[in-house]
Amino acid sequence: MSSTATVPPYLFEAPGTHDAPFTFAVPASLEVMPYTAHATFDGTGASGDFRPCLTFYGVDGVVLGRYFPANVVKQGDVQEVTYTPPFGTAAVSETPSGFTATYEVLTASPIALTATGIGIPSWVHSSGTSLLDLTTPTAPVPKVDGIYLAEFYVAISTPPVPPGFLAELLLGQSTIQAALVATWAGSGGSACANSVTAVDHFAVTDTFECVIFNYNSAGSETFTNLHLYVVRVA
Amino acid sequence: MSQQQSTMASLPLIYGYTAVFEAIDADSGAAVTGVTIIDPSVYGIDLSGTAGDDQLSGPFMLVPGPNT
């Protein structure tokens, strides 16, 4: 009588926390066929959103296959991932249902404008998820294509608004900027702040342009408390 | 913390091959820095049969004992 041959299991494991990328190297004399893999990806200190990948490389560093779940891990999030071959129930990959919304708050330093001057805020990330690429701080662009709701908020440093004062705020894509114009006309009242809200589809090639026009021909003004609130719905 | 599943190929990996847990940008494919990997593991089978001496790795013959 002949026995059924058994194939020994093999387990790579490295308990603890490691910087990504983390590599398991197949030891000499072994030929390992993976059946399942598991890891937790901690993006608390991530420089951006990312895909949690398990990649197999050949001897010369050639990519044999790269595997990741359907979703993208947001900067600051933590995700546990199990990788399994595509048979049985393992073929089912959990996908998010419904809409998800993420936000980012950006701020800019006060801008002093002379009479009839034009100013463009230079944005920096303040809180939330990093949705905008700030390579050019005066013209941030979405990192990911999507539907965005954005609000540009600005206040004048020395209220009340002087008589005859007029400011305009622009927020929008470079090609349809005019559709997203808001005006702010002072008449000597006590109002000292204004905002403009836009909802649109922004692609990675579009910029969020925020512009302040000081149409107060009577003198200079300082604009302060500059905020850009961005929400992405996907 | 959310849990996700991903499919992966079950292909033989030999000496010199690597399995790498990595974080990449969804658009550019570039590595994303600042990500940490916690308790990574890869479970499989050793096709070479040299992974452990305490494992049965037939085929072999079983000799019947005396019939008492």
Interface residues (C-beta under 8 A of the other chain):
Chain A: M1 S2 S3 T4 A5 T6 V7 P8 P9 Y10 L11 F12 E13 A14 P15 G16 T17 H18 D19 A20 P21 F22 T23 F24 A25 V26 P27 A28 S29 L30 E31 V32 M33 P34 Y35 T36 A37 H38 A39 T40 F41 D42 G43 T44 G45 A46 S47 G48 D49 F50 R51 P52 C53 L54 T55 F56 Y57 G58 V59 L64 G65 R66 Y67 F68 P69 A70 N71 V72 V73 D77 V78 Q79 E80 V81 T82 Y83 T84 P85 P86 A90 A91 V92 S93 E94 K143 V144 V204
Chain B: M1 S2 Q3 Q4 Q5 S6 T7 M8 A9 S10 L11 P12 L13 I14 Y15 G16 Y17 T18 A19 V20 F21 E22 A23 I24 D25 A26 D27 A31 V32 T33 G34 V35 T36 I37 I38 D39 P40 S41 V42 Y43 G44 I45 D46 L47 S48 G49 T50 A51 G52 Q55 L56 S57 G58 P59 F60 M61 L62 P64
